[in-house]
Amino acid sequence: MFSFAALLLIGSFLRGTGLRCVIVALGFIFVSIFCQSLDGALVVIHAGLVLNWF
């Protein structure tokens, strides 16, 4: 789970999209800690994909 968040952080720096991907990555970490469920993680992943379109 944390490796995916690390990939988002690295991707945000490489692409230069900035703070949005960092917030999504941090949100993924917090949801995975608090929820401990795949559903919460998938929600954050989908939110990240939607945010990347804007």
PDB file of N, CA, C, O and CB in Angstrom:
ATOM      1  N   MET A   1       0.832  -1.202   0.000  1.00  0.00           N
ATOM      2  CA  MET A   1       0.000   0.000   0.000  1.00  0.00           C
ATOM      3  C   MET A   1       0.872   1.260   0.000  1.00  0.00           C
ATOM      4  O   MET A   1       0.620   2.206  -0.745  1.00  0.00           O
ATOM      5  CB  MET A   1      -0.944   0.002   1.222  1.00  0.00           C
ATOM      6  N   PHE A   2       1.901   1.250   0.850  1.00  0.00           N
ATOM      7  CA  PHE A   2       2.730   2.443   0.948  1.00  0.00           C
ATOM      8  C   PHE A   2       3.601   2.625  -0.282  1.00  0.00           C
ATOM      9  O   PHE A   2       3.989   3.746  -0.613  1.00  0.00           O
ATOM     10  CB  PHE A   2       3.594   2.379   2.187  1.00  0.00           C
ATOM     11  N   SER A   3       3.914   1.514  -0.968  1.00  0.00           N
ATOM     12  CA  SER A   3       4.711   1.630  -2.181  1.00  0.00           C
ATOM     13  C   SER A   3       3.930   2.361  -3.277  1.00  0.00           C
ATOM     14  O   SER A   3       4.513   3.092  -4.078  1.00  0.00           O
ATOM     15  CB  SER A   3       5.143   0.240  -2.670  1.00  0.00           C
ATOM     16  N   PHE A   4       2.595   2.158  -3.308  1.00  0.00           N
ATOM     17  CA  PHE A   4       1.777   2.861  -4.286  1.00  0.00           C
ATOM     18  C   PHE A   4       1.773   4.360  -3.998  1.00  0.00           C
ATOM     19  O   PHE A   4       1.846   5.177  -4.915  1.00  0.00           O
ATOM     20  CB  PHE A   4       0.341   2.311  -4.285  1.00  0.00           C
ATOM     21  N   ALA A   5       1.688   4.711  -2.716  1.00  0.00           N
ATOM     22  CA  ALA A   5       1.729   6.126  -2.341  1.00  0.00           C
ATOM     23  C   ALA A   5       3.075   6.737  -2.713  1.00  0.00           C
ATOM     24  O   ALA A   5       3.140   7.883  -3.159  1.00  0.00           O
ATOM     25  CB  ALA A   5       1.464   6.296  -0.833  1.00  0.00           C
ATOM     26  N   ALA A   6       4.141   5.975  -2.529  1.00  0.00           N
ATOM     27  CA  ALA A   6       5.465   6.470  -2.911  1.00  0.00           C
ATOM     28  C   ALA A   6       5.549   6.686  -4.418  1.00  0.00           C
ATOM     29  O   ALA A   6       6.149   7.655  -4.882  1.00  0.00           O
ATOM     30  CB  ALA A   6       6.558   5.490  -2.457  1.00  0.00           C
ATOM     31  N   LEU A   7       4.939   5.771  -5.181  1.00  0.00           N
ATOM     32  CA  LEU A   7       4.927   5.942  -6.638  1.00  0.00           C
ATOM     33  C   LEU A   7       4.151   7.192  -7.037  1.00  0.00           C
ATOM     34  O   LEU A   7       4.544   7.892  -7.971  1.00  0.00           O
ATOM     35  CB  LEU A   7       4.318   4.707  -7.317  1.00  0.00           C
ATOM     36  N   LEU A   8       3.053   7.478  -6.339  1.00  0.00           N
ATOM     37  CA  LEU A   8       2.302   8.701  -6.633  1.00  0.00           C
ATOM     38  C   LEU A   8       3.149   9.936  -6.352  1.00  0.00           C
ATOM     39  O   LEU A   8       3.147  10.885  -7.137  1.00  0.00           O
ATOM     40  CB  LEU A   8       1.006   8.751  -5.807  1.00  0.00           C
ATOM     41  N   LEU A   9       3.878   9.927  -5.227  1.00  0.00           N
ATOM     42  CA  LEU A   9       4.717  11.077  -4.895  1.00  0.00           C
ATOM     43  C   LEU A   9       5.805  11.276  -5.944  1.00  0.00           C
ATOM     44  O   LEU A   9       6.040  12.396  -6.398  1.00  0.00           O
ATOM     45  CB  LEU A   9       5.346  10.899  -3.507  1.00  0.00           C
ATOM     46  N   ILE A  10       6.477  10.170  -6.333  1.00  0.00           N
ATOM     47  CA  ILE A  10       7.529  10.267  -7.342  1.00  0.00           C
ATOM     48  C   ILE A  10       6.942  10.733  -8.676  1.00  0.00           C
ATOM     49  O   ILE A  10       7.538  11.555  -9.372  1.00  0.00           O
ATOM     50  CB  ILE A  10       8.246   8.907  -7.512  1.00  0.00           C
ATOM     51  N   GLY A  11       5.774  10.202  -9.022  1.00  0.00           N
ATOM     52  CA  GLY A  11       5.131  10.606 -10.265  1.00  0.00           C
ATOM     53  C   GLY A  11       4.754  12.073 -10.276  1.00  0.00           C
ATOM     54  O   GLY A  11       4.850  12.741 -11.305  1.00  0.00           O
ATOM     55  N   SER A  12       4.320  12.576  -9.119  1.00  0.00           N
ATOM     56  CA  SER A  12       3.927  13.983  -9.053  1.00  0.00           C
ATOM     57  C   SER A  12       5.134  14.888  -9.265  1.00  0.00           C
ATOM     58  O   SER A  12       5.024  15.932  -9.908  1.00  0.00           O
ATOM     59  CB  SER A  12       3.260  14.295  -7.703  1.00  0.00           C
ATOM     60  N   PHE A  13       6.296  14.487  -8.721  1.00  0.00           N
ATOM     61  CA  PHE A  13       7.482  15.316  -8.912  1.00  0.00           C
ATOM     62  C   PHE A  13       7.986  15.222 -10.348  1.00  0.00           C
ATOM     63  O   PHE A  13       8.441  16.217 -10.913  1.00  0.00           O
ATOM     64  CB  PHE A  13       8.586  14.903  -7.934  1.00  0.00           C
ATOM     65  N   LEU A  14       7.909  14.028 -10.941  1.00  0.00           N
ATOM     66  CA  LEU A  14       8.395  13.868 -12.313  1.00  0.00           C
ATOM     67  C   LEU A  14       7.494  14.587 -13.300  1.00  0.00           C
ATOM     68  O   LEU A  14       7.978  15.200 -14.252  1.00  0.00           O
ATOM     69  CB  LEU A  14       8.491  12.390 -12.677  1.00  0.00           C
ATOM     70  N   ARG A  15       6.193  14.516 -13.082  1.00  0.00           N
ATOM     71  CA  ARG A  15       5.257  15.135 -14.025  1.00  0.00           C
ATOM     72  C   ARG A  15       5.093  16.617 -13.757  1.00  0.00           C
ATOM     73  O   ARG A  15       4.689  17.366 -14.647  1.00  0.00           O
ATOM     74  CB  ARG A  15       3.905  14.451 -13.957  1.00  0.00           C
ATOM     75  N   GLY A  16       5.404  17.057 -12.528  1.00  0.00           N
ATOM     76  CA  GLY A  16       5.261  18.467 -12.215  1.00  0.00           C
ATOM     77  C   GLY A  16       3.822  18.871 -11.978  1.00  0.00           C
ATOM     78  O   GLY A  16       3.492  20.050 -12.099  1.00  0.00           O
ATOM     79  N   THR A  17       2.939  17.909 -11.639  1.00  0.00           N
ATOM     80  CA  THR A  17       1.546  18.263 -11.389  1.00  0.00           C
ATOM     81  C   THR A  17       1.397  18.963 -10.048  1.00  0.00           C
ATOM     82  O   THR A  17       0.428  19.689  -9.829  1.00  0.00           O
ATOM     83  CB  THR A  17       0.661  17.020 -11.436  1.00  0.00           C
ATOM     84  N   GLY A  18       2.346  18.749  -9.156  1.00  0.00           N
ATOM     85  CA  GLY A  18       2.388  19.528  -7.931  1.00  0.00           C
ATOM     86  C   GLY A  18       1.634  18.928  -6.768  1.00  0.00           C
ATOM     87  O   GLY A  18       1.695  17.725  -6.511  1.00  0.00           O
ATOM     88  N   LEU A  19       0.913  19.804  -6.062  1.00  0.00           N
ATOM     89  CA  LEU A  19       0.383  19.466  -4.745  1.00  0.00           C
ATOM     90  C   LEU A  19      -0.762  18.474  -4.798  1.00  0.00           C
ATOM     91  O   LEU A  19      -1.008  17.763  -3.824  1.00  0.00           O
ATOM     92  CB  LEU A  19      -0.070  20.704  -4.047  1.00  0.00           C
ATOM     93  N   ARG A  20      -1.469  18.415  -5.925  1.00  0.00           N
ATOM     94  CA  ARG A  20      -2.678  17.583  -5.996  1.00  0.00           C
ATOM     95  C   ARG A  20      -2.354  16.104  -5.793  1.00  0.00           C
ATOM     96  O   ARG A  20      -3.021  15.422  -5.014  1.00  0.00           O
ATOM     97  CB  ARG A  20      -3.381  17.780  -7.345  1.00  0.00           C
ATOM     98  N   CYS A  21      -1.337  15.610  -6.488  1.00  0.00           N
ATOM     99  CA  CYS A  21      -0.965  14.196  -6.345  1.00  0.00           C
ATOM    100  C   CYS A  21      -0.402  13.904  -4.973  1.00  0.00           C
ATOM    101  O   CYS A  21      -0.581  12.806  -4.446  1.00  0.00           O
ATOM    102  CB  CYS A  21       0.049  13.802  -7.405  1.00  0.00           C
ATOM    103  N   VAL A  22       0.283  14.886  -4.383  1.00  0.00           N
ATOM    104  CA  VAL A  22       0.816  14.704  -3.031  1.00  0.00           C
ATOM    105  C   VAL A  22      -0.327  14.536  -2.045  1.00  0.00           C
ATOM    106  O   VAL A  22      -0.266  13.684  -1.159  1.00  0.00           O
ATOM    107  CB  VAL A  22       1.709  15.899  -2.623  1.00  0.00           C
ATOM    108  N   ILE A  23      -1.382  15.357  -2.197  1.00  0.00           N
ATOM    109  CA  ILE A  23      -2.549  15.256  -1.319  1.00  0.00           C
ATOM    110  C   ILE A  23      -3.229  13.911  -1.498  1.00  0.00           C
ATOM    111  O   ILE A  23      -3.657  13.294  -0.522  1.00  0.00           O
ATOM    112  CB  ILE A  23      -3.543  16.394  -1.599  1.00  0.00           C
ATOM    113  N   VAL A  24      -3.330  13.450  -2.750  1.00  0.00           N
ATOM    114  CA  VAL A  24      -3.942  12.141  -2.998  1.00  0.00           C
ATOM    115  C   VAL A  24      -3.115  11.031  -2.356  1.00  0.00           C
ATOM    116  O   VAL A  24      -3.667  10.099  -1.772  1.00  0.00           O
ATOM    117  CB  VAL A  24      -4.086  11.889  -4.511  1.00  0.00           C
ATOM    118  N   ALA A  25      -1.793  11.134  -2.465  1.00  0.00           N
ATOM    119  CA  ALA A  25      -0.930  10.105  -1.872  1.00  0.00           C
ATOM    120  C   ALA A  25      -1.055  10.094  -0.355  1.00  0.00           C
ATOM    121  O   ALA A  25      -1.134   9.030   0.258  1.00  0.00           O
ATOM    122  CB  ALA A  25       0.533  10.333  -2.275  1.00  0.00           C
ATOM    123  N   LEU A  26      -1.073  11.280   0.251  1.00  0.00           N
ATOM    124  CA  LEU A  26      -1.237  11.344   1.705  1.00  0.00           C
ATOM    125  C   LEU A  26      -2.606  10.829   2.116  1.00  0.00           C
ATOM    126  O   LEU A  26      -2.737  10.141   3.128  1.00  0.00           O
ATOM    127  CB  LEU A  26      -1.043  12.780   2.208  1.00  0.00           C
ATOM    128  N   GLY A  27      -3.623  11.159   1.335  1.00  0.00           N
ATOM    129  CA  GLY A  27      -4.961  10.651   1.617  1.00  0.00           C
ATOM    130  C   GLY A  27      -5.014   9.137   1.518  1.00  0.00           C
ATOM    131  O   GLY A  27      -5.702   8.484   2.303  1.00  0.00           O
ATOM    132  N   PHE A  28      -4.291   8.576   0.558  1.00  0.00           N
ATOM    133  CA  PHE A  28      -4.239   7.118   0.426  1.00  0.00           C
ATOM    134  C   PHE A  28      -3.612   6.487   1.661  1.00  0.00           C
ATOM    135  O   PHE A  28      -4.083   5.454   2.137  1.00  0.00           O
ATOM    136  CB  PHE A  28      -3.451   6.717  -0.830  1.00  0.00           C
ATOM    137  N   ILE A  29      -2.547   7.105   2.186  1.00  0.00           N
ATOM    138  CA  ILE A  29      -1.888   6.581   3.380  1.00  0.00           C
ATOM    139  C   ILE A  29      -2.834   6.650   4.571  1.00  0.00           C
ATOM    140  O   ILE A  29      -2.945   5.682   5.325  1.00  0.00           O
ATOM    141  CB  ILE A  29      -0.591   7.363   3.676  1.00  0.00           C
ATOM    142  N   PHE A  30      -3.519   7.779   4.754  1.00  0.00           N
ATOM    143  CA  PHE A  30      -4.400   7.925   5.905  1.00  0.00           C
ATOM    144  C   PHE A  30      -5.585   6.972   5.833  1.00  0.00           C
ATOM    145  O   PHE A  30      -5.987   6.392   6.842  1.00  0.00           O
ATOM    146  CB  PHE A  30      -4.894   9.355   6.009  1.00  0.00           C
ATOM    147  N   VAL A  31      -6.142   6.811   4.636  1.00  0.00           N
ATOM    148  CA  VAL A  31      -7.281   5.893   4.493  1.00  0.00           C
ATOM    149  C   VAL A  31      -6.841   4.458   4.751  1.00  0.00           C
ATOM    150  O   VAL A  31      -7.563   3.691   5.388  1.00  0.00           O
ATOM    151  CB  VAL A  31      -7.909   6.013   3.085  1.00  0.00           C
ATOM    152  N   SER A  32      -5.667   4.095   4.262  1.00  0.00           N
ATOM    153  CA  SER A  32      -5.192   2.730   4.476  1.00  0.00           C
ATOM    154  C   SER A  32      -4.907   2.477   5.948  1.00  0.00           C
ATOM    155  O   SER A  32      -5.065   1.354   6.427  1.00  0.00           O
ATOM    156  CB  SER A  32      -3.937   2.463   3.644  1.00  0.00           C
ATOM    157  N   ILE A  33      -4.488   3.511   6.669  1.00  0.00           N
ATOM    158  CA  ILE A  33      -4.230   3.341   8.099  1.00  0.00           C
ATOM    159  C   ILE A  33      -5.546   3.247   8.867  1.00  0.00           C
ATOM    160  O   ILE A  33      -5.719   2.348   9.688  1.00  0.00           O
ATOM    161  CB  ILE A  33      -3.374   4.505   8.640  1.00  0.00           C
ATOM    162  N   PHE A  34      -6.466   4.163   8.608  1.00  0.00           N
ATOM    163  CA  PHE A  34      -7.684   4.228   9.416  1.00  0.00           C
ATOM    164  C   PHE A  34      -8.697   3.159   9.022  1.00  0.00           C
ATOM    165  O   PHE A  34      -9.348   2.571   9.885  1.00  0.00           O
ATOM    166  CB  PHE A  34      -8.317   5.599   9.291  1.00  0.00           C
ATOM    167  N   CYS A  35      -8.830   2.910   7.736  1.00  0.00           N
ATOM    168  CA  CYS A  35      -9.861   1.970   7.292  1.00  0.00           C
ATOM    169  C   CYS A  35      -9.352   0.537   7.297  1.00  0.00           C
ATOM    170  O   CYS A  35     -10.101  -0.383   7.628  1.00  0.00           O
ATOM    171  CB  CYS A  35     -10.348   2.339   5.899  1.00  0.00           C
ATOM    172  N   GLN A  36      -8.079   0.333   6.932  1.00  0.00           N
ATOM    173  CA  GLN A  36      -7.508  -1.006   6.828  1.00  0.00           C
ATOM    174  C   GLN A  36      -8.360  -1.885   5.909  1.00  0.00           C
ATOM    175  O   GLN A  36      -8.539  -3.076   6.160  1.00  0.00           O
ATOM    176  CB  GLN A  36      -7.387  -1.649   8.223  1.00  0.00           C
ATOM    177  N   SER A  37      -8.872  -1.285   4.860  1.00  0.00           N
ATOM    178  CA  SER A  37      -9.712  -2.055   3.948  1.00  0.00           C
ATOM    179  C   SER A  37      -9.394  -1.670   2.509  1.00  0.00           C
ATOM    180  O   SER A  37      -8.931  -0.564   2.232  1.00  0.00           O
ATOM    181  CB  SER A  37     -11.212  -1.825   4.253  1.00  0.00           C
ATOM    182  N   LEU A  38      -9.651  -2.603   1.603  1.00  0.00           N
ATOM    183  CA  LEU A  38      -9.371  -2.360   0.194  1.00  0.00           C
ATOM    184  C   LEU A  38     -10.352  -1.347  -0.400  1.00  0.00           C
ATOM    185  O   LEU A  38     -10.012  -0.626  -1.338  1.00  0.00           O
ATOM    186  CB  LEU A  38      -9.428  -3.672  -0.589  1.00  0.00           C
ATOM    187  N   ASP A  39     -11.569  -1.295   0.148  1.00  0.00           N
ATOM    188  CA  ASP A  39     -12.570  -0.375  -0.393  1.00  0.00           C
ATOM    189  C   ASP A  39     -12.129   1.078  -0.221  1.00  0.00           C
ATOM    190  O   ASP A  39     -12.247   1.873  -1.153  1.00  0.00           O
ATOM    191  CB  ASP A  39     -13.928  -0.599   0.291  1.00  0.00           C
ATOM    192  N   GLY A  40     -11.624   1.429   0.958  1.00  0.00           N
ATOM    193  CA  GLY A  40     -11.163   2.794   1.186  1.00  0.00           C
ATOM    194  C   GLY A  40     -10.000   3.154   0.276  1.00  0.00           C
ATOM    195  O   GLY A  40      -9.913   4.275  -0.226  1.00  0.00           O
ATOM    196  N   ALA A  41      -9.106   2.189   0.069  1.00  0.00           N
ATOM    197  CA  ALA A  41      -7.961   2.440  -0.806  1.00  0.00           C
ATOM    198  C   ALA A  41      -8.418   2.654  -2.249  1.00  0.00           C
ATOM    199  O   ALA A  41      -7.902   3.533  -2.940  1.00  0.00           O
ATOM    200  CB  ALA A  41      -6.962   1.272  -0.733  1.00  0.00           C
ATOM    201  N   LEU A  42      -9.386   1.853  -2.704  1.00  0.00           N
ATOM    202  CA  LEU A  42      -9.877   2.004  -4.068  1.00  0.00           C
ATOM    203  C   LEU A  42     -10.572   3.339  -4.270  1.00  0.00           C
ATOM    204  O   LEU A  42     -10.484   3.931  -5.346  1.00  0.00           O
ATOM    205  CB  LEU A  42     -10.823   0.873  -4.415  1.00  0.00           C
ATOM    206  N   VAL A  43     -11.271   3.823  -3.233  1.00  0.00           N
ATOM    207  CA  VAL A  43     -11.925   5.132  -3.331  1.00  0.00           C
ATOM    208  C   VAL A  43     -10.883   6.219  -3.548  1.00  0.00           C
ATOM    209  O   VAL A  43     -11.070   7.109  -4.378  1.00  0.00           O
ATOM    210  CB  VAL A  43     -12.758   5.431  -2.059  1.00  0.00           C
ATOM    211  N   VAL A  44      -9.782   6.146  -2.799  1.00  0.00           N
ATOM    212  CA  VAL A  44      -8.747   7.169  -2.935  1.00  0.00           C
ATOM    213  C   VAL A  44      -8.065   7.069  -4.293  1.00  0.00           C
ATOM    214  O   VAL A  44      -7.740   8.088  -4.903  1.00  0.00           O
ATOM    215  CB  VAL A  44      -7.712   7.040  -1.811  1.00  0.00           C
ATOM    216  N   ILE A  45      -7.844   5.837  -4.771  1.00  0.00           N
ATOM    217  CA  ILE A  45      -7.231   5.667  -6.091  1.00  0.00           C
ATOM    218  C   ILE A  45      -8.124   6.266  -7.176  1.00  0.00           C
ATOM    219  O   ILE A  45      -7.640   6.960  -8.070  1.00  0.00           O
ATOM    220  CB  ILE A  45      -6.967   4.173  -6.379  1.00  0.00           C
ATOM    221  N   HIS A  46      -9.421   5.997  -7.096  1.00  0.00           N
ATOM    222  CA  HIS A  46     -10.332   6.558  -8.091  1.00  0.00           C
ATOM    223  C   HIS A  46     -10.392   8.074  -7.991  1.00  0.00           C
ATOM    224  O   HIS A  46     -10.475   8.759  -9.010  1.00  0.00           O
ATOM    225  CB  HIS A  46     -11.729   5.969  -7.927  1.00  0.00           C
ATOM    226  N   ALA A  47     -10.352   8.607  -6.764  1.00  0.00           N
ATOM    227  CA  ALA A  47     -10.335  10.061  -6.594  1.00  0.00           C
ATOM    228  C   ALA A  47      -9.070  10.648  -7.214  1.00  0.00           C
ATOM    229  O   ALA A  47      -9.110  11.717  -7.824  1.00  0.00           O
ATOM    230  CB  ALA A  47     -10.426  10.437  -5.097  1.00  0.00           C
ATOM    231  N   GLY A  48      -7.946   9.944  -7.055  1.00  0.00           N
ATOM    232  CA  GLY A  48      -6.704  10.428  -7.657  1.00  0.00           C
ATOM    233  C   GLY A  48      -6.773  10.429  -9.172  1.00  0.00           C
ATOM    234  O   GLY A  48      -6.289  11.358  -9.818  1.00  0.00           O
ATOM    235  N   LEU A  49      -7.376   9.389  -9.745  1.00  0.00           N
ATOM    236  CA  LEU A  49      -7.507   9.328 -11.199  1.00  0.00           C
ATOM    237  C   LEU A  49      -8.417  10.439 -11.707  1.00  0.00           C
ATOM    238  O   LEU A  49      -8.151  11.036 -12.750  1.00  0.00           O
ATOM    239  CB  LEU A  49      -8.049   7.959 -11.633  1.00  0.00           C
ATOM    240  N   VAL A  50      -9.485  10.714 -10.974  1.00  0.00           N
ATOM    241  CA  VAL A  50     -10.401  11.788 -11.391  1.00  0.00           C
ATOM    242  C   VAL A  50      -9.711  13.141 -11.294  1.00  0.00           C
ATOM    243  O   VAL A  50      -9.856  13.976 -12.186  1.00  0.00           O
ATOM    244  CB  VAL A  50     -11.683  11.783 -10.526  1.00  0.00           C
ATOM    245  N   LEU A  51      -8.953  13.365 -10.205  1.00  0.00           N
ATOM    246  CA  LEU A  51      -8.266  14.645 -10.038  1.00  0.00           C
ATOM    247  C   LEU A  51      -7.208  14.849 -11.119  1.00  0.00           C
ATOM    248  O   LEU A  51      -6.967  15.978 -11.547  1.00  0.00           O
ATOM    249  CB  LEU A  51      -7.620  14.725  -8.653  1.00  0.00           C
ATOM    250  N   ASN A  52      -6.578  13.762 -11.563  1.00  0.00           N
ATOM    251  CA  ASN A  52      -5.536  13.904 -12.584  1.00  0.00           C
ATOM    252  C   ASN A  52      -6.115  14.317 -13.932  1.00  0.00           C
ATOM    253  O   ASN A  52      -5.381  14.816 -14.785  1.00  0.00           O
ATOM    254  CB  ASN A  52      -4.765  12.599 -12.735  1.00  0.00           C
ATOM    255  N   TRP A  53      -7.413  14.121 -14.141  1.00  0.00           N
ATOM    256  CA  TRP A  53      -8.010  14.539 -15.406  1.00  0.00           C
ATOM    257  C   TRP A  53      -8.213  16.048 -15.457  1.00  0.00           C
ATOM    258  O   TRP A  53      -8.326  16.617 -16.543  1.00  0.00           O
ATOM    259  CB  TRP A  53      -9.340  13.828 -15.621  1.00  0.00           C
ATOM    260  N   PHE A  54      -8.262  16.707 -14.298  1.00  0.00           N
ATOM    261  CA  PHE A  54      -8.526  18.153 -14.281  1.00  0.00           C
ATOM    262  C   PHE A  54      -7.249  18.962 -14.285  1.00  0.00           C
ATOM    263  O   PHE A  54      -7.298  20.192 -14.272  1.00  0.00           O
ATOM    264  CB  PHE A  54      -9.355  18.525 -13.068  1.00  0.00           C
TER     265      PHE A  54
END
